[in-house]
Structure formats: C-alpha cells, structure tokens
C-alpha cells in the first residue's frame, strides 16, 4: 500500500501511442509541476451532458483545485486545503492520483517516484465540478512533470496542452468515471481548456458568451453526488420533451452567435433534469424565484446541484447573489456565493505561492 498523509485546515475509445518505457531513475531531476484547474458548471441549464463552462470569480480569487507534483523517494499522496477532509486519502480512490497515474501508465510507467499534493479548494458533491477539477489538475500536472516542463509563458503552455489534448482528456475522463460512474466530459473539457464548451464525445466546440452577462453561483452547505442526482432521472424521454429540449439547445447556440439576448433568456430553461432534481435541493424554488425577482434572466441547478446557477446582467449580479443566499438562509442553509465570468484559460501552471480557495 502506498504511504498516505492527510493534512486539513479543517476514457476514450483510443489512447495516444504509448511511449517507450522510461527508467524511473531518469525522472529524478524532473522539475516541480504545479497546476490549477478551475471550477466548472456542467449542463449549463439547457445542455444536459453536452454543455459546460469553466468559471472564475470576478473578484480574481482562484476557485478550483491545485495539484503539485515533485520527485520523491517513494510514491506519496498528501491532501491539504479547506476541503481535504472530504476526499479519499487512499490513492486508489483519489481522483487526482488516479488521473496522474493514468498519464504515467499511458507512457509505460507503472509507478513513478513522485509526491502528489492535492490542494482541495472545491467542496465535494457541490455542483461546481469538484471531481473534474481534481482529475484535470492531476492529469495535467503529471504530464507536465513527466515532460520535465519548466514554467512556461501562457501561449507556450497552451500549445503544449493542445499537443497533449487526447492524453489529458482520456486520463481525466477515466478518473471522473471512477467518481460518477461514467466520464461526463461536459465538466472535464471546459475545466481542461476553458470557455463555454459544446461537447460530443471527444470533440468540442467553444461557444461565445456575452461579456455583459455574469454567472452567479450560490452553493449551499449541502452535498449531492452526481450518482445520486442521476438516479432520479427517467431512463427515457417522450418524443415531445426530446423535441422541446433540442429546440431550446439549438436556439441557445443560435442566440449566442447572433448576440440575441432575448432568445438567449427564453432558451435557458432546463426541461430535462431540473423537474426531477429540484426536490433534492431544499429551498431551490425559493432561490430561483429570488434570482428572477432581482434581475436574473435565467436560473437553474449548477450541474447536478445542489449549487444554483443564475445568469444576470452585470449591474444586478451582486443583488442576485445576495437574494439567492438569503433565500437559502430561509431554509436554514448557509450558502456561499460568487459572481463569476467565464474562465477562458482552463487548467494552467501556477507558482508555488499561489493557492486556491
């Protein structure tokens, strides 16, 4: 069994070609790799399992997970950060470790001598893409460490990441599947490469987003796993529901490309998951009403929940955030809010002094 310490403040169908096996002692001088992966919103209201967005608080704070990999005498996993207590300390069940290990095995390395430190900045089962953040940060940090990647300027790192696209996607997706039962790439893809993404299998398309609209996230102190939230969904849709959903998704994409704010607002309605999942989040109806009353143009669950996403004009976004938190408080549930923009970078290198929330 691998040594573990815990410190708390409280797959795609084809793999890239395998590289020639590398003796472990050739990795002894690999530089430290430190990677941040942002929070993300799966489904993005109208795109069940096919739309997702990486998000960043407008305040400038980092909201996501960080994985730090360095050379060690023995393989070692350490957990730190506000939410370290909420994730598995056993490497075989830790998503950052599993994703890193998937990268190593894809390169013919069974067990590199590395220290993997996961700084857990996102709550688990929150609807903020927590599992994807750990998996993506682990995969990218592992690939960077194995490549001996120095700290790069952003354009150079972005090119390096693009060159490793399928390797990173498959490794992070396999770890995500360990947590959710299947690789839901609507979180993994935007977390990895940023932006609002339309995802179909291993292909993706970045969509434009209006700069005058903010994403307001309200996260109550509740936990709801993706597996539990998927269990309440019907196995099949009737034809009328399927047609309505398809029309809304197509209208949403058209509205983005034509800068039609009215169409965007009317299309952002979840008729697939929200009707079945709303009852899993106490106070959701009141929170949604509060968001609408203070100027939000759309509101629904963020991913599988329990976090709630509202889309609001920049001028009223802070009031929307306050109203949503107050509505949750009425149900004896404290909530944290963020007024966010789309994160267009995705996973990226960070310096040693940079920490997540």
C-alpha positions in Angstrom: 0.0 0.0 0.0 1.3 3.5 -0.8 2.1 5.9 2.0 -0.6 8.5 2.6 -0.8 11.5 4.8 -3.7 13.9 5.2 -3.5 17.5 6.4 -6.5 19.6 6.5 -7.4 23.2 7.5 -10.1 21.7 8.9 -11.8 7.0 -21.3 -12.0 7.4 -24.7 -12.0 4.6 -27.3 -8.4 5.0 -28.3 -5.3 6.0 -26.4 -2.4 8.1 -27.9 0.5 5.9 -28.9 2.4 4.6 -25.9 5.9 6.0 -25.4 8.9 3.9 -24.9 9.3 2.8 -21.3 11.4 5.2 -19.3 13.6 4.0 -16.4 12.4 5.6 -13.2 15.8 7.0 -12.3 15.7 9.2 -15.4 12.8 11.1 -13.8 14.8 12.0 -10.7 15.6 15.5 -11.9 12.1 16.4 -13.2 11.1 19.9 -12.1 8.2 20.5 -9.8 4.8 20.8 -11.6 2.1 22.8 -10.1 -1.3 23.1 -11.9 -4.6 24.8 -11.1 -7.9 23.5 -12.6 -11.0 25.8 -12.3 -14.5 25.1 -11.1 -17.0 24.4 -13.8 -20.7 24.3 -14.5 -21.9 21.1 -16.2 -25.1 21.0 -18.3 -25.2 24.8 -18.4 -29.0 24.7 -17.8 -30.1 23.8 -21.3 -27.3 21.4 -22.4 -27.7 18.2 -20.4 -24.4 16.3 -20.6 -23.2 18.3 -23.6 -22.7 21.9 -22.4 -20.3 23.1 -19.7 -18.4 26.2 -18.7 -15.3 26.9 -16.7 -15.8 29.7 -14.3 -13.7 32.3 -12.5 -14.9 34.7 -9.7 -14.9 38.3 -10.9 -13.1 39.1 -7.7 -9.9 37.5 -9.0 -9.8 34.7 -6.4 -8.9 31.2 -7.6 -11.9 28.8 -7.3 -10.7 25.3 -8.1 -8.2 22.6 -7.2 -4.4 22.6 -7.4 -2.1 19.6 -7.8 1.6 19.8 -7.1 3.9 17.0 -8.2 7.6 16.7 -7.3 10.2 14.0 -7.1 10.1 11.7 -4.0 11.9 8.8 -2.7 8.7 6.8 -2.5 5.3 7.5 -4.2 3.3 9.6 -1.8 -0.1 11.4 -1.7 -0.8 14.3 0.5 -4.1 16.2 0.9 -4.3 19.9 2.0 -6.8 22.7 1.8 -10.2 23.6 3.1 -11.9 20.5 1.7 -9.1 18.0 2.1 -11.2 16.1 4.7 -13.9 15.4 2.1 -11.8 13.5 -0.4 -10.4 9.9 -0.2 -6.9 9.7 1.2 -6.4 6.3 -0.3 -4.5 6.8 -3.7 -6.6 4.1 -5.4 -9.8 6.2 -4.8 -8.4 9.7 -5.1 -9.2 11.3 -8.5 -6.1 13.5 -8.7 -3.9 10.4 -8.1 -5.9 8.2 -10.5 -5.7 10.8 -13.3 -1.9 11.3 -12.7 -1.4 7.5 -12.7 -3.4 7.1 -15.9 -1.0 9.5 -17.6 2.0 7.6 -16.3 0.7 4.2 -17.4 -0.1 5.6 -20.8 3.6 6.3 -21.1 4.7 2.9 -19.9 5.4 3.9 -16.3 3.7 1.8 -13.7 4.6 3.9 -10.6 6.8 7.0 -10.8 8.6 8.1 -7.7 6.6 11.2 -7.1 4.9 13.2 -4.4 1.4 14.2 -5.3 -0.1 17.0 -3.3 -3.8 17.8 -3.9 -4.9 21.2 -2.6 -8.7 20.7 -2.4 -10.3 24.1 -3.0 -13.8 22.9 -4.1 -16.4 21.2 -1.9 -17.3 17.7 -2.9 -20.8 16.9 -4.3 -21.4 20.7 -4.8 -22.3 21.0 -8.5 -19.2 23.1 -9.1 -17.2 20.4 -11.0 -15.2 19.3 -8.0 -14.3 15.9 -9.3 -13.3 17.2 -12.7 -11.1 19.8 -11.1 -9.1 17.2 -9.2 -8.9 14.9 -12.2 -7.8 17.6 -14.7 -5.3 19.1 -12.3 -3.8 15.7 -11.6 -3.6 14.7 -15.3 -2.0 18.0 -16.4 0.4 18.1 -13.5 1.5 14.5 -14.2 2.1 15.2 -17.9 4.0 18.4 -17.2 6.2 16.6 -14.6 6.9 13.7 -16.8 7.8 16.0 -19.7 10.2 18.0 -17.4 8.2 21.1 -18.2 9.5 24.3 -16.9 7.2 27.3 -16.0 6.1 28.5 -19.5 4.6 31.7 -20.8 0.9 31.2 -21.3 0.9 30.9 -25.1 3.7 28.2 -24.9 1.8 26.3 -22.2 -1.4 26.5 -24.2 0.4 24.9 -27.2 1.9 22.2 -25.0 -1.5 21.4 -23.6 -3.1 21.2 -27.1 -0.3 18.8 -28.2 -1.3 16.5 -25.2 -5.1 17.0 -25.7 -6.3 13.4 -26.1 -3.9 12.1 -23.5 -5.1 14.6 -20.9 -8.8 14.2 -21.8 -8.7 10.4 -21.5 -6.8 10.4 -18.3 -9.1 13.0 -16.6 -12.1 11.3 -18.1 -11.2 7.9 -16.7 -10.8 9.4 -13.2 -14.1 11.3 -13.5 -15.8 8.0 -14.4 -14.4 6.5 -11.2 -16.4 9.1 -9.2 -19.5 9.4 -11.3 -19.9 6.0 -12.9 -19.2 7.4 -16.4 -17.0 10.1 -17.9 -19.2 13.2 -18.1 -17.0 15.4 -20.2 -19.2 18.4 -20.1 -17.2 19.3 -16.9 -13.9 17.8 -17.9 -13.5 19.6 -21.2 -14.1 23.2 -20.0 -12.1 22.6 -16.9 -9.2 21.5 -19.1 -9.3 24.1 -21.9 -11.6 26.8 -20.6 -14.6 28.5 -22.1 -18.2 27.6 -22.6 -18.0 24.3 -24.5 -20.3 22.2 -26.5 -19.1 18.6 -26.1 -19.9 15.5 -28.0 -17.7 12.5 -27.2 -14.1 13.6 -27.6 -14.9 16.6 -29.8 -15.7 20.0 -28.6 -16.6 23.5 -29.8 -16.1 26.7 -27.8 -19.1 29.0 -27.9 -19.1 32.8 -27.5 -20.5 34.3 -24.4 -21.8 37.9 -23.9 -19.4 39.9 -21.8 -22.2 41.9 -20.1 -23.7 38.7 -18.5 -22.4 37.3 -15.3 -22.7 33.9 -13.9 -23.9 33.9 -10.2 -23.2 30.7 -8.3 -24.8 30.1 -5.0 -23.5 27.0 -3.1 -25.4 25.8 0.0 -23.9 23.7 2.7 -25.4 20.6 1.3 -23.9 17.6 -0.6 -25.4 15.9 -3.6 -23.4 13.4 -5.6 -23.7 13.1 -9.3 -24.6 9.4 -9.0 -27.5 10.2 -6.6 -28.7 13.1 -8.8 -28.7 10.9 -11.9 -30.6 8.2 -10.1 -33.8 10.3 -10.1 -33.8 10.9 -13.8 -36.0 9.0 -16.1 -34.4 6.4 -18.4 -36.3 7.7 -21.4 -37.9 10.9 -22.7 -41.2 11.2 -24.6 -40.9 12.5 -28.1 -42.4 15.9 -27.3 -39.9 16.5 -24.5 -37.0 15.5 -26.6 -38.1 17.9 -29.4 -38.6 20.7 -27.0 -35.2 20.2 -25.4 -33.4 20.0 -28.8 -35.1 23.2 -29.9 -34.1 25.1 -26.8 -30.5 24.0 -27.1 -30.3 24.9 -30.8 -31.9 28.2 -30.0 -29.4 28.9 -27.3 -26.4 28.3 -29.6 -28.0 30.4 -32.3 -28.7 33.2 -29.8 -25.0 33.2 -28.7 -23.8 33.5 -32.3 -26.3 36.2 -33.2 -25.9 38.2 -30.0 -29.7 37.9 -29.4 -30.2 38.4 -25.6 -34.0 37.9 -25.8 -33.6 34.5 -27.4 -30.8 33.6 -25.0 -33.0 34.2 -22.0 -36.0 32.3 -23.3 -33.9 29.3 -24.3 -32.1 28.9 -21.0 -34.7 26.5 -19.4 -33.9 23.0 -18.2 -36.8 20.7 -19.1 -34.8 17.5 -18.7 -33.1 17.3 -15.3 -34.5 20.2 -13.2 -38.1 18.9 -12.8 -36.7 15.7 -11.3 -33.8 17.1 -9.3 -35.4 20.2 -7.8 -36.8 18.3 -4.9 -33.3 17.1 -3.9 -32.3 20.7 -3.0 -34.3 22.1 -0.2 -35.2 25.7 -0.9 -34.4 25.6 -4.6 -37.8 27.0 -5.7 -37.4 30.0 -3.4 -33.8 30.6 -4.6 -34.9 30.5 -8.2 -37.7 33.0 -7.5 -35.4 35.3 -5.6 -32.9 35.3 -8.5 -35.7 36.2 -11.0 -37.1 38.9 -8.7 -33.7 40.7 -8.6 -33.0 40.7 -12.3 -31.6 37.2 -13.3 -32.6 36.2 -16.9 -32.2 32.5 -16.1 -31.7 30.3 -13.1 -31.3 26.5 -12.6 -29.2 23.9 -10.9 -25.5 24.1 -11.5 -24.6 20.7 -12.8 -26.3 18.1 -10.7 -26.7 20.6 -7.8 -27.0 21.5 -5.0 -25.3 24.7 -6.2 -27.6 27.0 -8.2 -26.6 29.0 -11.2 -28.2 32.3 -12.3 -27.4 34.3 -15.4 -27.7 38.0 -14.7 -26.7 41.4 -16.2 -23.5 42.7 -14.6 -25.3 45.6 -12.9 -27.6 43.4 -10.9 -25.5 40.3 -10.4 -24.4 41.3 -6.8 -28.0 41.8 -5.8 -29.0 38.5 -7.3 -26.2 36.8 -5.3 -27.4 38.3 -2.1 -31.0 37.4 -2.8 -30.2 33.8 -3.5 -28.1 33.4 -0.4 -30.9 34.9 1.7 -33.4 32.5 0.2 -31.3 29.5 1.2 -30.9 31.0 4.7 -34.7 30.9 5.0 -34.4 27.1 4.8 -31.6 27.1 7.5 -28.9 26.5 4.9 -25.9 28.9 4.8 -24.7 29.5 1.3 -21.6 30.9 -0.4 -22.0 33.0 -3.5 -19.7 34.1 -6.3 -20.3 36.5 -9.1 -18.3 34.9 -12.0 -17.1 35.3 -15.5 -16.3 32.5 -18.0 -12.8 31.2 -17.4 -11.1 31.1 -20.8 -7.8 29.5 -19.8 -8.8 26.3 -18.1 -6.1 24.2 -16.4 -2.8 26.2 -16.1 0.5 26.3 -14.4 0.7 28.4 -11.2 3.6 29.5 -9.0 4.3 27.9 -5.6 3.0 30.9 -3.7 -0.4 30.7 -5.4 -3.2 28.9 -3.5 -6.8 28.2 -4.3 -9.8 29.0 -2.1 
